[in-house]
Amino acid sequence: MNPVWAVGLNIALAAVTADRAALTRFEATEVHMGTNVTIVVYAESPDTANPALRAAFERIRRVDEIMSDYREDSELNRLSRQSPTPAPVPVSPPLWTVLQAARELSEASDGAFDVTVGPLSRLWRRARRQKQFPAATRLAEARESVGYRLLKLHPRERAVELLGPRMQLDLGGIAKGYAADQALEELRQRGLPRALVNAGGDLAIGDPPPGEDGWKVGVAPLGPAEPPSRLLSLARCGVATSGDAWQFVEIDGQRYSHILDPRTGLGLTDHAGVSLIAADGMTADALASAVSVLGPEAGLKLVDRTAGAAALVVRVEHDGIKTYESLRFRKLPRKESD
């Protein structure tokens, strides 16, 4: 996922005293999961806020230990190395939660979202570094190990089977949203519901700041240096942005996104951005990737079928920039720019 402008999140630690509730805004940033994670929380004092912030970041760190495909010792990689598994492998509750959600979205999107895409992800990471199209033989070999139906879940045992050879699970399209949700839940459990977690652009948004109806969040930029085109007022939801503006490679004059279509094994060639609002960060994160692959027409139909979800797609087409809105997006509360 790529950065979402969350307007007004850069006030220094222990800064502005809020309204009649006498709450103060606290903000901290740490690097986790390969990106900057910023947490903003309203609390009565540093003695309340600081331990809660540390605990929230620790929750994210534990998620990364489980779900990273870069860490050799992660639970995810240990599971992948067993493929094809001779028997169902029990997994931890967090990994089960994410894999179950991923499988459900894979089925709903007809494979446009697929966490078995790891072999293709690794192939295209190399392609972006070398600026060379993957060899046809390597693409064919990687595709043999990809397909959400190769991931079999056993709910009663909370166990997972990997049915294909050389499989590599990749949770890059869902884990950061889940981690942001977990950090927000940690703050809620500590009595601090007025908070926002920004995990590299994947937002988990809690209760609004004191005296406000929601957090001011900007969405729908087409480039990393461009401002958001819409300002929304949001609370108690997740937000994610997906697109090729931040990570892509040009090979022989063709632009390929870092977002892959698991069904073809190729990087997307559209120049588009998807802004997704959903009930939680995990859903927003994964659904944004699925909509990017499906395109505006099929993607927004999926969004409209998903309870509480809304999306805006901004796309460069032959006759200019076009925007597509889901039914619920048109009803979201807007904010005026300052």
Secondary structure, DSSP 4 states (H G I P E B T S, - for coil): -B----TT--PPTT--B-STT--EEEEEEEEETTEEEEEEEEES-HHHHHHHHHHHHHHHHHHHHHH-SS-TTSHHHHHHTTPSPSS-EE--HHHHHHHHHHHHHHHHTTTSS-TT-HHHHHHHHHHHHHT-PPPHHHHHHHHTT--GGGEEEETTTTEEEE-STT-----TTTHHHHHHHHHHHHHHHTT--SEEEEETTEEEE-SPPTT-SSEEEEE--SSTTSPPSEEEEE-SEEEEEEESSSSEEEETTEEEESSEETTTTEE---EEEEEEEESSHHHHHHHHHHHHHH-HHHHHHHHHHSTT-EEEEEEEETTEEEEEE-TTGGGSPB----
